[in-house]
Amino acid sequence: MKRRHFLQGSGMIGLGLGHLASSVGQETEAKEKEVLIDVHQHINYSGRTNDDLIKHQETLGIAKSVLLPAGSVMLGATTHEGRSNGLAARIFGTAAAAKLAVKHPDKFVYFANEVPDLPGATKSIENWLKKGACGIGEQKFNIAIDSPEMMRIYELAREFKVPVLLHIEHDSYNHGFDRFHKVLEKFPTVNFIGHAQTWWGNIDKKPEQAVMYPKTKVSKGGLTDRLLSDYSNVFGDLSAGSGLNSMTRDLEHAADFLHRHQDKLMLGTDCNDSVGHGSECSGAEAIKTVRALVPDASVRSKVFAENAKKVIKL
C-alpha cells in the first residue's frame, strides 16, 4: 500500500488528531495496555511465510488472529475462470489454516471456506466446523450474495451458530449488495461480517459504486451505515485498504461513525506485508487511526477485541 497523506488538512485541527503520526511513546504505552484481536488474516498471503505472518502479528501486538482460508482451486465463473483462486492472493485453504491454528492455539483460530457452487461445498465446510472452525469465510466469489448456493452457506452458519465473513466488491464478488438486507432478515440468528470496497464505499449516501477507494467527504447515511444501525446481526470488519480508507477519507465522519457503531465494528488487518509497522502496513495504520479517532478506551476495547469475542465466540 502506498503511503497515505491523510494526516494533512484542516480537519485534523478540529479533531485534535495532530498526534496521529507522532507520539511514539504514547502508542507504545497503548499497545502494552490494550488487547487486540485481528478478525482478518491469511496463510501464504501473496507468498508470505507462516514465520513472517507470526512475526507480523506479534509486531502489531495482536493477541489472537482469525485465519481466513481460500476455497478449492477451481476453473469456473465463480472464480473468474481461476483468476480468483486463492482469494486472488495465493492464499491457502482450510487445511493449512487449521494446521497453523492447531500448532499455535494461543495465537490463531480459523474459519472454514469453500467455493459455494462446488459440489459438496457445504459438506466440506460442515466437516471443518465439526473439527473446530469457528466461522465461514472469507466468502470472496463471483456470485450473487442472495444466490441459492450462498443461501445454503447461510443455512449451515445458522445450524452451527457461527458467523459468515463476506467480501463485498462491486462487479466482482458477492453481487447484489442492495438486496443484502433481505438476507439479514431471512437469517436473523446468523451474524454477518461485512468487508471490502463496496461494503465500505457504501457508508456514503451517494456512492459511486465503481470507485473502489473514494477520497471525497462522506455524506452520512449510506447503505452500510443503515444496515449497521437497523440490523442486530451485521457487523463491520475494518481491515485492508478499504477499511482504512473508510476512516481516512473523512476523519470527522470516521470519529462519529466509530462511536455510533462501537458495538458493531471489529479490528481486522488483512495486510500481506511482513513488517507489521509503518505506512506500508495497512493494519498498523488502521490500529493507529482508531487509537487517534477514539479517545475513550472502553470504546476502543470493543472495536479492538470485545466485539470479536462476542461475534466469533472467542
C-alpha positions as CSV (number, residue, x, y, z in Angstrom):
1,M,0.0,0.0,0.0
2,K,1.3,3.4,-0.9
3,R,1.9,5.9,1.8
4,R,-1.3,7.8,2.6
5,H,-1.2,11.5,3.2
6,F,-4.3,11.7,5.4
7,L,-2.6,13.5,8.2
8,Q,-2.8,16.8,6.5
9,G,-5.7,19.2,6.2
10,S,-7.8,21.5,8.3
11,G,-10.0,18.7,9.6
12,M,-7.0,17.5,11.7
13,I,-7.1,20.6,13.8
14,G,-10.7,20.4,14.7
15,L,-10.5,16.8,15.7
16,G,-7.3,17.2,17.6
17,L,-5.6,14.4,15.6
18,G,-2.3,16.1,15.1
19,H,-0.6,13.4,17.1
20,L,-1.7,10.7,14.7
21,A,1.7,10.4,13.2
22,S,3.7,11.2,16.3
23,S,3.9,10.4,20.0
24,V,5.6,7.0,19.7
25,G,5.8,6.7,23.4
26,Q,2.0,7.1,23.8
27,E,1.4,4.5,21.1
28,T,3.8,2.1,22.8
29,E,2.0,2.6,26.1
30,A,-1.4,1.9,24.4
31,K,-0.1,-1.3,22.8
32,E,1.0,-2.6,26.2
33,K,-2.4,-2.0,27.8
34,E,-4.8,-2.9,25.0
35,V,-5.9,-6.4,23.9
36,L,-6.0,-6.6,20.1
37,I,-7.9,-9.3,18.2
38,D,-7.5,-9.4,14.4
39,V,-10.5,-10.9,12.6
40,H,-8.9,-11.0,9.2
41,Q,-5.6,-12.6,8.3
42,H,-4.5,-15.3,5.8
43,I,-1.9,-18.0,5.3
44,N,0.5,-17.7,2.3
45,Y,-0.9,-14.2,1.6
46,S,1.0,-13.2,-1.6
47,G,3.5,-15.9,-0.7
48,R,4.3,-14.7,2.9
49,T,5.6,-17.5,5.1
50,N,4.0,-18.6,8.3
51,D,7.0,-17.4,10.3
52,D,6.7,-14.0,8.8
53,L,2.9,-13.9,9.5
54,I,3.6,-14.7,13.1
55,K,6.3,-12.0,13.4
56,H,3.9,-9.6,11.6
57,Q,1.1,-10.2,14.1
58,E,3.5,-10.0,17.1
59,T,4.9,-6.7,15.9
60,L,1.3,-5.3,15.6
61,G,0.6,-6.5,19.2
62,I,-2.1,-8.9,18.1
63,A,-3.2,-11.3,20.9
64,K,-5.2,-13.6,18.6
65,S,-5.8,-13.7,14.9
66,V,-8.6,-15.3,12.8
67,L,-7.2,-17.1,9.8
68,L,-9.5,-16.9,6.7
69,P,-8.8,-19.6,4.2
70,A,-9.4,-19.8,0.4
71,G,-11.7,-22.4,-1.3
72,S,-10.6,-25.2,-3.6
73,V,-8.8,-24.4,-6.8
74,M,-11.4,-24.3,-9.5
75,L,-11.9,-23.1,-13.1
76,G,-15.3,-21.6,-13.5
77,A,-17.3,-18.4,-13.4
78,T,-17.4,-18.3,-9.6
79,T,-13.6,-17.9,-9.5
80,H,-13.3,-15.8,-12.6
81,E,-12.1,-18.8,-14.6
82,G,-9.4,-19.4,-12.0
83,R,-8.1,-15.8,-11.6
84,S,-9.7,-15.5,-8.2
85,N,-8.4,-18.8,-6.9
86,G,-6.6,-18.4,-3.5
87,L,-8.9,-15.4,-2.9
88,A,-7.0,-13.7,-5.7
89,A,-3.9,-13.6,-3.5
90,R,-2.4,-17.1,-3.4
91,I,-4.0,-17.8,-0.1
92,F,-4.0,-21.4,1.1
93,G,-7.2,-23.4,2.1
94,T,-8.8,-24.5,5.3
95,A,-6.5,-27.5,5.9
96,A,-3.4,-25.1,6.1
97,A,-5.3,-22.6,8.3
98,A,-6.4,-25.4,10.7
99,K,-2.8,-26.8,10.8
100,L,-1.3,-23.5,11.9
101,A,-4.1,-22.8,14.4
102,V,-3.7,-26.3,16.0
103,K,0.1,-25.7,16.2
104,H,-0.4,-22.2,17.8
105,P,-3.7,-22.3,19.6
106,D,-2.7,-19.3,21.7
107,K,-2.2,-17.2,18.6
108,F,-4.8,-18.4,16.0
109,V,-8.3,-19.6,15.3
110,Y,-9.6,-20.4,11.9
111,F,-12.7,-20.2,9.7
112,A,-13.7,-22.8,7.0
113,N,-14.3,-21.9,3.4
114,E,-15.2,-23.4,0.1
115,V,-16.3,-22.2,-3.4
116,P,-20.1,-22.1,-2.8
117,D,-21.2,-23.7,-6.1
118,L,-18.6,-26.5,-5.9
119,P,-20.3,-29.9,-5.5
120,G,-20.0,-30.9,-1.8
121,A,-19.1,-27.3,-0.7
122,T,-21.4,-27.2,2.3
123,K,-20.4,-30.8,3.3
124,S,-16.7,-29.7,3.3
125,I,-17.4,-26.6,5.4
126,E,-19.5,-28.7,7.8
127,N,-16.7,-31.2,8.3
128,W,-14.3,-28.3,9.2
129,L,-16.8,-26.8,11.6
130,K,-17.1,-30.1,13.4
131,K,-13.3,-30.1,13.7
132,G,-13.1,-26.7,15.2
133,A,-13.5,-24.0,12.7
134,C,-15.3,-21.1,14.3
135,G,-16.8,-19.3,11.3
136,I,-17.2,-19.4,7.5
137,G,-15.3,-17.2,5.1
138,E,-13.8,-15.2,3.6
139,Q,-16.5,-15.8,1.1
140,K,-15.0,-14.0,-1.9
141,F,-16.5,-15.4,-5.0
142,N,-18.1,-14.2,-8.2
143,I,-21.7,-14.9,-7.2
144,A,-24.8,-13.2,-6.1
145,I,-25.0,-12.5,-2.3
146,D,-28.5,-14.0,-2.3
147,S,-28.0,-16.9,-4.7
148,P,-29.2,-20.4,-3.8
149,E,-25.6,-21.5,-3.3
150,M,-25.0,-18.7,-0.8
151,M,-28.3,-19.4,1.0
152,R,-27.1,-22.9,1.7
153,I,-23.9,-21.4,3.2
154,Y,-26.0,-19.2,5.5
155,E,-28.2,-22.2,6.4
156,L,-25.1,-24.0,7.5
157,A,-24.0,-21.0,9.5
158,R,-27.4,-20.9,11.2
159,E,-27.2,-24.6,12.1
160,F,-23.7,-24.3,13.6
161,K,-24.3,-20.9,15.1
162,V,-21.1,-19.4,13.5
163,P,-20.6,-16.0,11.7
164,V,-20.1,-15.6,7.9
165,L,-17.5,-13.1,6.7
166,L,-18.3,-11.6,3.2
167,H,-16.0,-9.8,0.8
168,I,-18.4,-7.4,-1.0
169,E,-17.0,-5.8,-4.1
170,H,-19.0,-4.2,-6.9
171,D,-19.0,-6.2,-10.2
172,S,-16.5,-8.8,-8.8
173,Y,-17.6,-10.6,-5.6
174,N,-21.0,-11.1,-3.8
175,H,-23.2,-9.2,-6.2
176,G,-26.4,-7.6,-5.2
177,F,-25.4,-5.6,-2.1
178,D,-28.6,-3.6,-2.4
179,R,-30.5,-6.8,-1.6
180,F,-28.4,-7.9,1.3
181,H,-31.0,-6.6,3.8
182,K,-33.2,-9.4,2.7
183,V,-30.6,-12.0,3.6
184,L,-30.2,-10.4,7.0
185,E,-34.0,-10.6,7.5
186,K,-34.1,-14.2,6.4
187,F,-31.3,-15.3,8.7
188,P,-31.8,-13.1,11.9
189,T,-29.8,-15.5,14.1
190,V,-26.7,-15.6,11.8
191,N,-24.0,-12.9,12.4
192,F,-22.7,-11.5,9.1
193,I,-19.4,-9.6,8.9
194,G,-19.1,-7.2,6.0
195,H,-15.7,-6.3,4.4
196,A,-14.1,-4.8,1.3
197,Q,-14.5,-2.0,-1.1
198,T,-18.2,-1.9,-1.7
199,W,-19.1,-2.6,1.9
200,W,-17.0,0.4,3.0
201,G,-17.8,2.6,0.0
202,N,-21.4,2.5,0.9
203,I,-21.0,4.3,4.2
204,D,-21.7,7.2,1.8
205,K,-25.3,8.0,1.0
206,K,-24.3,8.8,-2.7
207,P,-21.5,6.3,-3.5
208,E,-20.0,5.8,-7.0
209,Q,-20.1,2.0,-7.0
210,A,-17.3,1.7,-9.5
211,V,-14.9,3.8,-7.3
212,M,-13.2,1.4,-5.0
213,Y,-11.3,3.8,-2.8
214,P,-13.2,7.1,-2.7
215,K,-11.5,10.2,-1.3
216,T,-14.4,12.6,-1.0
217,K,-16.0,13.6,2.2
218,V,-18.7,11.2,3.3
219,S,-22.4,12.0,3.0
220,K,-23.8,10.4,6.2
221,G,-26.5,7.8,5.9
222,G,-25.2,5.3,3.3
223,L,-26.5,1.7,3.0
224,T,-23.7,0.2,5.1
225,D,-24.4,2.8,7.8
226,R,-28.1,2.0,7.8
227,L,-27.5,-1.8,7.9
228,L,-25.3,-1.5,10.9
229,S,-28.0,0.7,12.6
230,D,-31.0,-1.3,11.7
231,Y,-29.9,-5.0,11.9
232,S,-28.5,-6.6,15.0
233,N,-26.9,-9.4,13.1
234,V,-24.5,-7.5,10.8
235,F,-21.0,-6.2,11.7
236,G,-18.1,-4.4,10.1
237,D,-14.5,-5.6,9.5
238,L,-12.2,-2.6,9.4
239,S,-9.4,-4.4,7.6
240,A,-7.5,-3.8,4.4
241,G,-7.1,-0.6,2.4
242,S,-10.9,-0.3,2.1
243,G,-11.4,-0.3,5.8
244,L,-8.6,2.1,6.4
245,N,-9.8,4.4,3.5
246,S,-13.3,4.5,5.0
247,M,-11.7,6.3,8.0
248,T,-9.0,8.4,6.5
249,R,-11.2,9.8,3.6
250,D,-13.1,11.8,6.2
251,L,-11.7,11.8,9.7
252,E,-14.6,13.7,11.3
253,H,-17.1,11.3,9.9
254,A,-15.0,8.4,11.0
255,A,-14.8,9.6,14.6
256,D,-18.6,9.8,14.7
257,F,-19.1,6.5,12.8
258,L,-16.8,4.6,15.2
259,H,-18.6,6.0,18.2
260,R,-22.1,5.3,16.9
261,H,-21.2,1.8,15.8
262,Q,-18.9,0.9,18.6
263,D,-20.8,-2.3,19.3
264,K,-20.7,-3.4,15.6
265,L,-17.1,-2.8,14.4
266,M,-14.1,-5.1,14.7
267,L,-10.4,-4.7,14.1
268,G,-9.0,-6.6,11.1
269,T,-5.7,-6.1,9.3
270,D,-5.8,-8.2,6.0
271,C,-2.3,-6.9,5.1
272,N,0.2,-9.0,3.2
273,D,3.4,-7.3,4.3
274,S,6.0,-8.9,6.6
275,V,7.0,-5.9,8.7
276,G,3.9,-5.1,10.8
277,H,4.7,-1.4,11.2
278,G,4.9,1.9,9.3
279,S,2.9,3.3,6.4
280,E,3.4,0.2,4.3
281,C,1.3,-1.9,6.7
282,S,-2.4,-1.1,6.5
283,G,-3.0,-3.0,9.7
284,A,-0.6,-0.8,11.6
285,E,-2.2,2.3,10.1
286,A,-5.7,1.1,11.0
287,I,-4.7,0.5,14.6
288,K,-3.1,3.9,14.8
289,T,-6.0,5.6,13.2
290,V,-8.6,4.0,15.6
291,R,-6.5,5.0,18.6
292,A,-6.4,8.6,17.4
293,L,-10.1,8.8,16.5
294,V,-11.4,7.0,19.6
295,P,-10.1,8.6,22.8
296,D,-12.4,6.6,25.0
297,A,-10.5,3.4,26.0
298,S,-13.7,1.5,26.7
299,V,-15.0,2.1,23.2
300,R,-11.6,1.2,21.7
301,S,-11.7,-2.1,23.6
302,K,-14.9,-3.0,21.9
303,V,-13.5,-2.4,18.4
304,F,-10.2,-3.9,19.2
305,A,-11.3,-7.1,21.0
306,E,-14.7,-7.3,22.8
307,N,-16.9,-7.3,19.7
308,A,-14.8,-10.1,18.1
309,K,-15.0,-12.1,21.3
310,K,-18.8,-11.8,21.2
311,V,-19.4,-12.4,17.5
312,I,-16.8,-15.2,17.0
313,K,-17.2,-16.7,20.5
314,L,-13.5,-16.5,21.3
